[in-house]
């Protein structure tokens, strides 16, 4: 209800301005509206002074527009009264006689001075500051957004805080962009006031001489003073609002009170006050200047400097005492063990020699690459990667880095900061000198080379990679490898909520009536383990809803989901318009595998004899060796019912082996079998 009253009030304010342009009003009502205009101008000025952030007055450009049109309406109404009745009310007459001194020359001079101060000094400066601020704010936006992403990835802020900062950054850009144009309102108002005053003087003299048969001198005395009073009563509020605009666009402090900071910065150094006091006293004694004024003022400055010096000393002692007390309290209080229990999902720790790669101030872009990794995997696999913590660790070798998943080290690498890694793609015969090493992601042989060797290495066909790219690639592969383990129930809940926004009936049918979050989590983890994207959640959920009534076995449900994603799987492993070489499974072996499956309450498992398993693995090694010689990915095609058991049988021996069933292959895919796995 309060907001509705405020809306009505603003609407009436604008409506009043429009009506005054059309309908004549009485001098008494004009006095009331002029007093309201002055009070609003003071309110805007003091609010601009004491607001802590410019966004606290985010509607300031709109306020400028509203107050400008209201003042112009008042000018029109007062002009109408001056010319028609010669009685524009108490406020205009008082400003003309009291502020203007009751004299035409004094009133004109005061009015011109106000116009010059407002138009040339305040408006011109505010316009330039607003223009420059808007330009720099827009230019700085990409850098600030990157800084927010970097803080997010290092754990300095949460997702919610990052979103809040991005929104605030966008609001600031919009505000200063609007202010750049809104300052023109005030500038135009000052110009209009000057023109209106000139027109009123000429019109008033003509009305007095022609209509009221007044002597020209009497007409000048009466109408010029009234017109100057009208100009002053409009220009003083306009000057206050111009001053408010200047304060708002030049305010430097965002987190402290305006007055406190201003006084503290200006009078916060005792030695400055001592020097000013000495100069004033010297001028009062040596020169003909009034000694009473200058000597007394100089003494006051010196006394003020001494008082401030004592205050600073007392504040310093109190701060030291409070610091000692805080340290004592910290020592005495029991250790907060809870904070030590938090385990980061993904950590990248590096030695001090790698710090420049992660330091933006030193030109490092590792933080930006981490942001791109999260985006890349989200697009590729359809799930959000947890925040990646970047930390320096002095216990590591200077050029060493390690990757941890849930607090446990899973991989490591070592780089040379000022070198490049060159890898032979297999067809380059020319050798280059360097330091032999291994690429950390895929353990391929490589050579560290210097900057001077880079161009030559690339020209002969070597793949040359810089240190940040090495770390980023390694980190990306580790995340892909462990992404299934990183998927939590909360992540699944977030994914479910996203689907629910566009498909509420599907989610209501599936969760929790047919499957719980844990069941869906296991299905998604099964897909991610084999590198299958879960981005098409609608298809996945629809498939689960179709089959969950018949079985709650997450392994079997995963197979159904894989079959519904056959276009995505085919696109991933089988290029279009190209025949793909694969290995198939002997039907008798498939029957033997299915015969060894044992079903329990905890799930199904294989009971093959060790010798049989060894024989199968030997055959797999032989067959996929044929594919590797052809330069092809190792892919085994099986019947749908056997696929998950064969994958489970081989995953401990061949992690990169792709096992696909016939039902997961699109009909337009062309395959060529180069061998068959037998027992």
C-alpha positions as CSV (number, residue, x, y, z in Angstrom):
1,X,0.0,0.0,0.0
2,X,2.9,2.3,0.8
3,X,4.4,1.8,-2.6
4,X,1.1,2.5,-4.3
5,X,0.9,5.9,-2.3
6,X,4.4,6.7,-3.5
7,X,3.4,5.9,-7.1
8,X,0.3,8.1,-6.8
9,X,2.5,11.0,-5.3
10,X,4.9,10.9,-8.2
11,X,2.1,10.7,-10.8
12,X,0.4,13.8,-9.1
13,X,3.8,15.6,-9.2
14,X,4.1,15.1,-12.9
15,X,0.4,15.8,-13.5
16,X,0.7,19.1,-11.6
17,X,3.6,20.1,-13.8
18,X,1.6,19.4,-17.0
19,X,-1.5,21.2,-15.7
20,X,0.5,24.3,-14.8
21,X,1.6,24.6,-18.5
22,X,-2.1,24.8,-19.5
23,X,-4.2,26.1,-16.7
24,X,-3.6,29.5,-14.8
25,X,-3.1,29.2,-11.1
26,X,-3.5,31.7,-8.2
27,X,-0.6,33.5,-6.6
28,X,-1.2,31.7,-3.3
29,X,-1.0,28.2,-4.9
30,X,2.1,29.4,-6.8
31,X,3.8,30.4,-3.5
32,X,3.1,26.9,-2.1
33,X,4.5,25.1,-5.2
34,X,7.6,27.4,-5.2
35,X,8.2,26.5,-1.6
36,X,7.8,22.8,-2.5
37,X,10.3,23.2,-5.3
38,X,12.9,24.8,-3.0
39,X,12.4,22.1,-0.4
40,X,12.8,19.3,-3.0
41,X,16.0,21.0,-4.2
42,X,17.5,21.0,-0.6
43,X,16.4,17.4,-0.1
44,X,18.1,16.3,-3.3
45,X,21.3,18.2,-2.4
46,X,21.6,16.8,1.1
47,X,20.7,13.3,0.0
48,X,23.5,13.5,-2.6
49,X,26.0,14.6,0.0
50,X,25.3,11.9,2.5
51,X,24.5,8.9,0.3
52,X,27.3,6.3,0.5
53,X,27.0,4.8,-3.0
54,X,25.8,6.4,-6.2
55,X,23.5,3.4,-6.8
56,X,21.6,4.4,-3.7
57,X,20.3,7.2,-6.0
58,X,20.0,5.0,-9.1
59,X,16.9,6.9,-10.2
60,X,18.8,10.3,-10.1
61,X,18.6,10.8,-13.9
62,X,14.8,10.4,-13.8
63,X,14.7,12.8,-10.8
64,X,16.5,15.4,-12.8
65,X,14.0,15.1,-15.6
66,X,11.0,15.4,-13.3
67,X,12.4,18.4,-11.4
68,X,13.4,20.1,-14.6
69,X,9.9,19.9,-16.1
70,X,8.4,21.0,-12.8
71,X,10.6,24.1,-12.6
72,X,9.8,25.0,-16.2
73,X,6.0,24.7,-15.4
74,X,6.5,27.1,-12.4
75,X,8.3,29.5,-14.7
76,X,5.4,29.5,-17.1
77,X,2.8,30.0,-14.3
78,X,4.8,32.8,-12.7
79,X,5.3,34.5,-16.1
80,X,1.5,34.3,-16.7
81,X,0.8,36.0,-13.4
82,X,3.4,38.7,-13.9
83,X,2.1,39.7,-17.3
84,X,-1.6,39.3,-16.5
85,X,-2.0,40.7,-13.0
86,X,1.4,42.0,-12.0
87,X,1.1,40.0,-8.7
88,X,3.0,36.7,-8.9
89,X,2.8,36.2,-5.2
90,X,4.8,36.6,-2.0
91,X,7.8,34.3,-2.9
92,X,8.6,35.9,-6.3
93,X,8.2,39.5,-4.9
94,X,10.4,38.7,-1.9
95,X,13.2,37.2,-4.0
96,X,13.0,40.3,-6.3
97,X,13.1,42.8,-3.5
98,X,15.1,41.1,-0.7
99,X,17.6,38.8,-2.6
100,X,17.9,41.4,-5.4
101,X,18.2,44.2,-3.0
102,X,15.1,46.0,-4.4
103,X,17.4,47.5,-7.1
104,X,17.2,46.6,-10.7
105,X,21.0,46.7,-11.3
106,X,21.8,44.7,-8.2
107,X,19.1,42.1,-9.1
108,X,20.3,41.8,-12.6
109,X,23.9,41.4,-11.5
110,X,23.1,38.8,-8.9
111,X,21.0,36.9,-11.4
112,X,23.7,36.9,-14.1
113,X,26.3,35.8,-11.6
114,X,24.1,32.8,-10.6
115,X,23.6,31.9,-14.3
116,X,27.4,32.1,-14.9
117,X,28.2,30.0,-11.9
118,X,25.6,27.4,-12.7
119,X,26.1,27.2,-16.5
120,X,29.8,27.8,-16.9
121,X,31.3,26.3,-13.7
122,X,29.0,23.6,-12.2
123,X,27.1,22.3,-15.2
124,X,30.1,22.3,-17.5
125,X,32.2,20.5,-15.0
126,X,29.5,18.0,-14.1
127,X,28.8,17.3,-17.8
128,X,32.5,16.5,-18.4
129,X,32.9,14.4,-15.3
130,X,29.8,12.4,-16.1
131,X,30.9,11.8,-19.7
132,X,34.4,10.7,-18.7
133,X,33.0,8.5,-15.9
134,X,30.5,6.8,-18.2
135,X,33.3,6.1,-20.8
136,X,35.7,4.7,-18.2
137,X,33.0,2.7,-16.5
138,X,32.0,1.0,-19.8
139,X,35.7,0.4,-20.8
140,X,36.4,-1.1,-17.4
141,X,33.5,-3.6,-17.4
142,X,35.3,-6.5,-19.1
143,X,38.2,-6.3,-16.7
144,X,36.0,-6.1,-13.7
145,X,33.9,-9.0,-14.8
146,X,37.1,-11.1,-15.3
147,X,38.2,-10.1,-11.8
148,X,34.8,-11.3,-10.4
149,X,35.3,-14.6,-12.3
150,X,38.8,-14.9,-10.9
151,X,37.6,-14.3,-7.3
152,X,34.9,-16.9,-7.8
153,X,37.3,-19.5,-9.0
154,X,39.8,-18.8,-6.2
155,X,37.0,-19.2,-3.6
156,X,37.2,-15.5,-2.4
157,X,33.4,-15.1,-3.2
158,X,30.4,-17.4,-3.6
159,X,28.2,-17.8,-6.7
160,X,25.6,-15.6,-5.1
161,X,28.1,-12.9,-4.3
162,X,29.5,-13.1,-7.8
163,X,26.0,-12.7,-9.3
164,X,25.4,-9.7,-6.9
165,X,28.6,-8.1,-8.0
166,X,27.9,-8.6,-11.7
167,X,24.4,-7.1,-11.2
168,X,25.9,-4.1,-9.4
169,X,28.5,-3.6,-12.1
170,X,25.8,-3.6,-14.8
171,X,23.7,-1.1,-12.7
172,X,26.7,1.2,-12.3
173,X,27.3,1.1,-16.1
174,X,23.6,1.9,-16.7
175,X,23.6,4.7,-14.1
176,X,26.7,6.6,-15.4
177,X,25.5,6.1,-19.0
178,X,22.2,7.7,-18.0
179,X,23.9,10.5,-16.0
180,X,25.9,11.4,-19.1
181,X,22.7,12.3,-20.8
182,X,20.7,13.5,-17.8
183,X,23.2,16.3,-17.0
184,X,22.0,17.9,-20.3
185,X,18.6,18.4,-18.6
186,X,20.1,20.7,-16.0
187,X,22.3,22.5,-18.6
188,X,19.2,23.1,-20.8
189,X,17.2,24.2,-17.8
190,X,19.8,27.0,-17.1
191,X,19.7,28.1,-20.7
192,X,15.9,28.1,-20.7
193,X,15.9,30.2,-17.5
194,X,18.1,32.8,-19.1
195,X,15.9,33.0,-22.2
196,X,12.6,33.1,-20.2
197,X,13.9,35.9,-18.0
198,X,14.9,38.0,-21.1
199,X,11.5,37.4,-22.7
200,X,9.7,38.3,-19.4
201,X,11.5,41.6,-19.1
202,X,10.6,42.6,-22.6
203,X,7.0,41.3,-22.3
204,X,6.5,43.0,-18.9
205,X,7.7,46.4,-20.1
206,X,5.4,46.1,-23.1
207,X,2.4,45.1,-20.9
208,X,3.0,48.0,-18.5
209,X,3.4,50.7,-21.1
210,X,0.8,49.5,-23.7
211,X,-1.9,47.9,-21.5
212,X,-1.6,49.6,-18.2
213,X,-0.5,53.0,-19.6
214,X,2.4,53.1,-17.1
215,X,5.4,55.4,-17.5
216,X,8.3,53.4,-19.1
217,X,10.5,53.9,-16.0
218,X,7.8,52.7,-13.7
219,X,7.2,49.7,-15.9
220,X,10.9,48.9,-15.9
221,X,11.1,49.2,-12.1
222,X,8.0,47.0,-11.5
223,X,8.4,44.3,-14.1
224,X,12.1,43.9,-14.2
225,X,12.3,43.4,-10.4
226,X,9.4,40.9,-10.5
227,X,11.1,39.1,-13.5
228,X,14.4,39.0,-11.7
229,X,12.6,37.6,-8.6
230,X,11.0,35.0,-10.8
231,X,14.4,34.1,-12.3
232,X,16.1,33.9,-8.9
233,X,13.4,31.7,-7.3
234,X,13.8,29.3,-10.2
235,X,17.6,29.4,-10.6
236,X,18.5,29.0,-6.9
237,X,16.8,25.5,-6.7
238,X,18.2,24.8,-10.2
239,X,21.7,25.7,-8.8
240,X,21.2,23.4,-5.8
241,X,20.3,20.5,-8.1
242,X,23.3,21.2,-10.3
243,X,25.4,21.2,-7.2
244,X,23.9,17.8,-6.3
245,X,24.7,16.4,-9.7
246,X,28.3,17.6,-9.3
247,X,28.6,16.0,-5.9
248,X,27.2,12.7,-7.1
249,X,29.4,12.3,-10.1
250,X,32.6,13.4,-8.3
251,X,32.1,11.5,-5.1
252,X,35.2,9.4,-4.4
253,X,34.2,7.6,-1.2
254,X,31.7,4.8,-1.5
255,X,31.7,3.4,2.0
256,X,32.0,6.3,4.3
257,X,30.0,9.4,5.2
258,X,30.7,12.3,2.9
259,X,31.2,15.0,5.6
260,X,33.4,12.8,7.8
261,X,35.7,11.8,4.9
262,X,35.9,15.4,3.5
263,X,36.8,17.0,6.8
264,X,39.2,14.2,7.7
265,X,41.0,14.4,4.4
266,X,41.2,18.2,4.5
267,X,42.0,18.8,8.2
268,X,43.5,15.5,9.2
269,X,47.2,16.5,9.1
270,X,48.3,18.6,12.2
271,X,51.5,19.9,10.5
272,X,49.4,21.4,7.7
273,X,47.3,23.3,10.3
274,X,50.5,24.5,12.0
275,X,51.8,25.9,8.7
276,X,48.5,27.6,7.8
277,X,48.3,29.2,11.3
278,X,51.9,30.5,11.1
279,X,51.3,32.0,7.7
280,X,48.1,33.8,8.8
281,X,49.7,35.1,11.9
282,X,52.7,36.3,9.9
283,X,50.4,38.2,7.4
284,X,48.5,39.8,10.3
285,X,51.7,41.1,12.0
286,X,53.9,42.1,9.1
287,X,51.4,43.3,6.5
288,X,48.7,46.1,6.8
289,X,46.0,43.4,7.0
290,X,43.7,43.5,10.0
291,X,45.9,41.9,12.7
292,X,42.9,41.0,15.0
293,X,41.3,38.8,12.3
294,X,44.5,37.2,10.9
295,X,46.4,36.7,14.1
296,X,43.3,35.2,16.0
297,X,42.5,33.0,13.0
298,X,46.2,31.8,12.8
299,X,46.2,31.0,16.6
300,X,42.9,29.0,16.1
301,X,44.5,26.9,13.3
302,X,47.5,26.2,15.5
303,X,45.3,25.2,18.5
304,X,43.2,23.0,16.2
305,X,46.3,21.3,14.9
306,X,47.5,20.5,18.4
307,X,44.0,19.1,19.3
308,X,44.0,16.9,16.2
309,X,47.6,15.7,17.0
310,X,46.5,14.6,20.5
311,X,43.4,12.9,19.1
312,X,45.5,10.9,16.6
313,X,47.9,9.8,19.3
314,X,45.1,8.7,21.6
315,X,43.4,6.8,18.7
316,X,46.7,5.1,17.9
317,X,47.2,3.9,21.5
318,X,43.6,2.7,21.6
319,X,44.0,0.8,18.3
320,X,47.2,-0.9,19.6
321,X,45.4,-1.8,22.8
322,X,42.4,-3.2,21.0
323,X,44.8,-5.2,18.7
324,X,46.6,-6.7,21.7
325,X,43.2,-7.6,23.2
326,X,42.0,-9.2,20.0
327,X,45.2,-11.3,19.7
328,X,44.8,-12.4,23.3
329,X,41.1,-13.3,22.8
330,X,42.1,-15.2,19.6
331,X,44.8,-17.2,21.6
332,X,42.5,-17.9,24.5
333,X,39.4,-19.0,22.6
334,X,39.1,-22.7,21.5
335,X,40.1,-23.5,18.0
336,X,37.3,-23.5,15.5
337,X,37.7,-27.1,14.2
338,X,34.6,-27.0,12.0
339,X,36.3,-24.8,9.4
340,X,39.0,-27.4,9.0
341,X,36.5,-30.1,8.0
342,X,35.6,-28.4,4.7
343,X,37.0,-30.3,1.7
344,X,37.3,-28.5,-1.6
345,X,36.1,-30.6,-4.6
346,X,38.9,-29.5,-6.9
347,X,42.2,-27.9,-6.0
348,X,45.2,-26.8,-8.1
349,X,48.3,-26.2,-5.9
350,X,51.5,-24.9,-7.4
351,X,55.0,-24.0,-6.4
352,X,56.2,-20.4,-6.2
353,X,57.8,-20.5,-9.6
354,X,54.3,-20.9,-11.2
355,X,52.7,-18.0,-9.3
356,X,53.2,-15.5,-12.2
357,X,51.0,-17.6,-14.4
358,X,48.1,-17.1,-11.9
359,X,48.9,-13.5,-11.1
360,X,46.9,-11.1,-13.2
361,X,49.2,-8.2,-12.3
362,X,52.1,-10.1,-13.8
363,X,50.2,-10.8,-17.0
364,X,49.1,-14.4,-16.0
365,X,45.9,-15.7,-17.5
366,X,45.6,-19.0,-15.7
367,X,42.5,-17.8,-13.8
368,X,40.8,-16.9,-17.0
369,X,41.6,-20.3,-18.4
370,X,40.1,-21.9,-15.3
371,X,36.9,-20.0,-16.0
372,X,36.9,-21.2,-19.6
373,X,37.4,-24.8,-18.4
374,X,34.2,-24.7,-16.4
375,X,32.3,-23.2,-19.3
376,X,33.7,-25.7,-21.8
377,X,32.8,-28.7,-19.7
378,X,29.3,-27.3,-18.9
379,X,28.7,-27.0,-22.7
380,X,30.3,-30.4,-23.5
381,X,29.0,-32.6,-20.7
382,X,26.0,-30.7,-19.4
383,X,27.0,-30.4,-15.7
384,X,28.4,-27.6,-13.6
385,X,32.0,-28.1,-12.5
386,X,32.5,-27.1,-8.8
387,X,34.7,-24.1,-7.9
388,X,38.3,-24.8,-8.7
389,X,40.6,-23.5,-5.9
390,X,44.0,-22.2,-6.9
391,X,46.6,-22.1,-4.1
392,X,50.3,-21.6,-4.0
393,X,52.2,-24.2,-1.9
394,X,55.7,-23.5,-0.7
395,X,56.3,-27.2,0.1
396,X,56.2,-28.0,-3.6
397,X,59.1,-27.7,-6.0
398,X,59.1,-24.2,-7.7
399,X,57.9,-25.6,-11.0
400,X,55.7,-28.3,-9.7
401,X,51.9,-28.4,-9.5
402,X,49.5,-31.0,-8.1
403,X,45.7,-31.5,-8.7
404,X,43.5,-32.7,-5.9
405,X,40.0,-34.1,-6.0
406,X,38.2,-33.9,-2.7
407,X,41.4,-33.3,-0.9
408,X,43.3,-36.3,-2.4
409,X,46.1,-35.8,-4.9
410,X,45.2,-37.5,-8.1
411,X,47.8,-36.1,-10.5
412,X,50.8,-33.8,-10.8
413,X,53.0,-32.2,-13.3
414,X,56.1,-30.0,-13.7
415,X,56.7,-27.1,-16.1
416,X,59.4,-24.7,-17.0
417,X,58.0,-21.2,-16.7
418,X,60.0,-19.5,-19.4
419,X,60.0,-22.5,-21.8
420,X,57.5,-24.1,-24.3
421,X,56.6,-27.7,-24.7
422,X,57.1,-29.1,-28.2
423,X,55.5,-32.5,-29.2
424,X,56.1,-34.5,-32.3
425,X,52.7,-35.4,-33.8
426,X,54.4,-38.5,-35.3
427,X,55.3,-37.5,-38.8
428,X,58.1,-35.0,-38.1
429,X,61.6,-36.4,-38.8
430,X,63.7,-33.4,-38.0
431,X,64.9,-33.3,-34.4
432,X,65.3,-30.2,-32.3
433,X,67.4,-29.8,-29.2
434,X,65.8,-29.3,-25.8
435,X,65.1,-30.9,-22.4
436,X,63.3,-34.2,-22.7
437,X,60.0,-34.5,-20.7
438,X,56.5,-36.0,-20.9
439,X,53.3,-34.2,-21.5
440,X,51.4,-34.5,-18.2
441,X,47.8,-35.1,-19.6
442,X,48.5,-38.0,-21.9
443,X,52.1,-38.9,-21.0
444,X,53.3,-38.3,-24.5
445,X,57.1,-37.7,-25.1
446,X,57.9,-34.0,-25.5
447,X,60.7,-31.5,-25.3
448,X,61.1,-28.2,-23.5
449,X,62.4,-25.5,-25.8
450,X,63.1,-21.8,-25.5
451,X,61.3,-18.9,-27.0
452,X,63.9,-18.5,-29.7
453,X,63.3,-22.1,-30.8
454,X,59.5,-21.8,-30.9
455,X,59.1,-20.4,-34.5
456,X,61.5,-23.1,-36.0
457,X,59.7,-25.9,-34.1
458,X,56.3,-24.8,-35.4
459,X,57.6,-24.4,-38.9
460,X,58.9,-28.0,-39.1
461,X,55.6,-29.4,-37.8
462,X,56.0,-29.7,-34.0
463,X,53.0,-28.9,-31.8
464,X,54.2,-26.1,-29.5
465,X,52.2,-25.4,-26.2
466,X,52.8,-22.6,-23.6
467,X,52.9,-23.4,-19.9
468,X,49.3,-22.1,-19.0
469,X,47.9,-24.3,-21.8
470,X,49.7,-27.3,-20.5
471,X,48.2,-26.9,-17.0
472,X,44.7,-26.0,-18.3
473,X,44.7,-29.1,-20.6
474,X,45.9,-31.3,-17.8
475,X,43.3,-29.9,-15.4
476,X,40.5,-30.3,-18.0
477,X,41.4,-34.0,-18.5
478,X,41.4,-34.7,-14.8
479,X,38.0,-33.0,-14.3
480,X,36.6,-35.1,-17.2
481,X,38.0,-38.2,-15.6
482,X,36.6,-37.5,-12.1
483,X,33.4,-35.6,-13.1
484,X,31.2,-38.4,-12.1
485,X,32.6,-38.4,-8.6
486,X,32.2,-34.7,-8.3
487,X,28.5,-34.8,-9.1
488,X,26.6,-34.4,-5.8
489,X,23.0,-34.8,-4.9
490,X,22.8,-31.0,-4.6
491,X,24.1,-30.6,-8.1
492,X,21.4,-33.1,-9.3
493,X,18.8,-31.1,-7.4
494,X,19.9,-27.9,-9.2
495,X,19.7,-29.7,-12.5
496,X,16.2,-31.0,-11.7
497,X,15.1,-27.5,-10.7
498,X,16.3,-26.1,-14.1
499,X,14.3,-28.8,-15.9
500,X,11.3,-28.1,-13.7
501,X,11.1,-24.5,-14.9
502,X,10.3,-25.5,-18.5
503,X,8.9,-29.1,-17.9
504,X,7.2,-29.1,-14.5
505,X,4.9,-32.0,-15.4
506,X,7.9,-34.3,-16.3
507,X,9.7,-33.6,-13.1
508,X,6.5,-34.1,-11.0
509,X,6.0,-37.5,-12.7
510,X,9.6,-38.6,-12.1
511,X,10.7,-37.1,-8.8
512,X,10.1,-38.4,-6.2
513,X,7.2,-40.7,-7.3
514,X,9.3,-43.0,-9.5
515,X,12.9,-42.2,-8.6
516,X,14.7,-40.4,-5.8
517,X,17.6,-37.9,-6.3
518,X,20.1,-40.7,-5.4
519,X,18.8,-42.9,-8.2
520,X,19.0,-40.1,-10.8
521,X,22.5,-39.2,-9.5
522,X,23.7,-42.8,-10.1
523,X,22.3,-42.8,-13.7
524,X,24.0,-39.4,-14.4
525,X,27.2,-40.6,-12.9
526,X,27.2,-43.8,-15.0
527,X,26.8,-41.6,-18.1
528,X,29.5,-39.2,-17.1
529,X,32.0,-42.0,-16.3
530,X,31.9,-42.9,-20.0
531,X,32.0,-39.3,-21.2
532,X,28.4,-39.1,-22.3
533,X,26.9,-35.6,-22.0
534,X,23.9,-35.2,-19.7
535,X,23.0,-31.8,-21.2
536,X,19.8,-33.2,-22.8
537,X,18.1,-33.7,-19.4
538,X,14.6,-33.7,-20.8
539,X,15.3,-36.8,-22.9
540,X,17.1,-38.5,-20.0
541,X,14.2,-37.8,-17.6
542,X,11.6,-38.8,-20.1
543,X,13.4,-42.2,-20.6
544,X,13.7,-42.7,-16.9
545,X,10.0,-41.9,-16.4
546,X,9.1,-44.5,-19.2
547,X,11.1,-47.3,-17.6
548,X,11.4,-46.6,-13.9
549,X,8.0,-48.2,-13.3
550,X,9.4,-51.5,-14.5
551,X,12.8,-51.4,-12.8
552,X,14.7,-49.3,-10.4
553,X,18.1,-50.9,-11.3
554,X,20.2,-47.8,-12.1
555,X,22.5,-49.8,-14.4
556,X,19.7,-51.0,-16.5
557,X,18.1,-47.6,-16.5
558,X,21.4,-46.2,-17.7
559,X,21.4,-48.5,-20.7
560,X,17.9,-47.4,-21.6
561,X,19.0,-43.8,-21.4
562,X,22.1,-44.4,-23.5
563,X,19.8,-45.9,-26.2
564,X,17.6,-42.8,-26.2
565,X,20.8,-40.7,-26.6
566,X,22.0,-42.7,-29.6
567,X,22.3,-39.6,-31.9
568,X,24.6,-37.9,-29.4
569,X,26.6,-41.1,-28.9
570,X,26.9,-41.7,-32.6
571,X,27.9,-38.1,-33.2
572,X,30.6,-38.4,-30.5
573,X,32.3,-41.6,-31.7
574,X,31.2,-42.1,-35.4
575,X,32.0,-39.2,-37.8
576,X,29.4,-38.6,-40.5
577,X,30.1,-39.6,-44.1
578,X,33.0,-41.8,-42.9
579,X,33.3,-45.5,-42.3
580,X,34.4,-46.2,-38.8
581,X,36.6,-49.2,-38.0
582,X,35.5,-51.1,-34.9
583,X,35.9,-54.5,-33.1
584,X,32.9,-56.7,-32.4
585,X,32.2,-59.4,-29.7
586,X,31.9,-63.1,-30.4
587,X,28.2,-64.1,-29.9
588,X,29.4,-67.2,-28.0
589,X,31.4,-65.0,-25.7
590,X,28.4,-62.8,-25.1
591,X,26.4,-65.8,-24.1
592,X,29.1,-66.9,-21.7
593,X,29.3,-63.4,-20.1
594,X,25.5,-63.4,-19.6
595,X,25.6,-66.8,-18.1
596,X,28.1,-65.7,-15.5
597,X,26.0,-62.7,-14.3
598,X,24.7,-63.1,-10.8
599,X,21.9,-60.9,-9.5
600,X,21.9,-59.7,-5.9
601,X,20.1,-57.0,-3.9
602,X,23.2,-54.9,-4.2
603,X,23.3,-55.3,-8.0
604,X,24.7,-57.6,-10.6
605,X,28.2,-58.9,-10.9
606,X,30.3,-61.3,-13.1
607,X,31.5,-64.7,-11.8
608,X,34.0,-65.4,-14.6
609,X,37.0,-67.5,-13.7
610,X,40.4,-65.7,-13.6
611,X,41.7,-67.7,-16.5
612,X,38.7,-66.9,-18.6
613,X,39.0,-63.2,-17.8
614,X,42.7,-63.3,-18.7
615,X,42.0,-64.9,-22.0
616,X,39.3,-62.3,-22.8
617,X,41.7,-59.4,-21.9
618,X,44.4,-60.9,-24.1
619,X,42.0,-61.0,-27.1
620,X,40.8,-57.5,-26.4
621,X,44.5,-56.3,-26.4
622,X,45.1,-58.0,-29.6
623,X,42.1,-56.6,-31.4
624,X,42.3,-53.0,-30.2
625,X,46.0,-53.2,-31.3
626,X,44.7,-53.5,-34.8
627,X,42.7,-50.3,-34.4
628,X,45.7,-48.4,-32.9
629,X,47.9,-49.4,-35.9
630,X,45.2,-47.9,-38.2
631,X,45.3,-44.7,-36.0
632,X,41.7,-45.3,-34.9
633,X,40.0,-45.0,-31.5
634,X,39.5,-48.4,-29.7
635,X,35.8,-49.1,-30.1
636,X,34.0,-52.4,-29.3
637,X,30.5,-53.1,-30.5
638,X,28.3,-55.5,-28.4
639,X,24.7,-56.5,-28.1
640,X,22.6,-54.2,-25.8
641,X,22.2,-56.7,-22.9
642,X,26.0,-57.4,-22.7
643,X,27.3,-53.9,-23.1
644,X,27.4,-52.8,-19.4
645,X,28.9,-56.1,-18.2
646,X,31.6,-56.1,-20.8
647,X,32.4,-52.5,-20.0
648,X,32.6,-53.3,-16.3
649,X,34.9,-56.3,-17.1
650,X,37.4,-54.2,-19.2
651,X,37.4,-50.8,-17.5
652,X,40.1,-51.7,-15.0
653,X,42.4,-52.8,-17.8
654,X,41.6,-50.4,-20.6
655,X,40.1,-47.1,-19.3
656,X,39.9,-45.5,-22.7
657,X,38.1,-48.4,-24.3
658,X,34.8,-47.3,-25.8
659,X,32.1,-50.0,-25.5
660,X,28.9,-49.2,-27.5
661,X,25.8,-51.4,-28.1
662,X,24.1,-51.8,-31.5
663,X,21.0,-50.0,-30.1
664,X,23.2,-46.9,-29.4
665,X,24.3,-46.4,-33.0
666,X,22.3,-44.3,-35.4
667,X,21.0,-46.0,-38.6
668,X,23.1,-43.8,-40.9
669,X,26.4,-44.7,-39.3
670,X,28.7,-46.9,-41.5
671,X,30.9,-49.4,-39.6
672,X,33.6,-51.8,-40.6
673,X,34.7,-54.6,-38.3
674,X,38.4,-55.3,-38.3
675,X,38.3,-58.0,-35.7
676,X,36.3,-60.0,-33.1
677,X,37.0,-60.5,-29.4
678,X,36.8,-64.1,-28.4
679,X,37.5,-66.2,-25.4
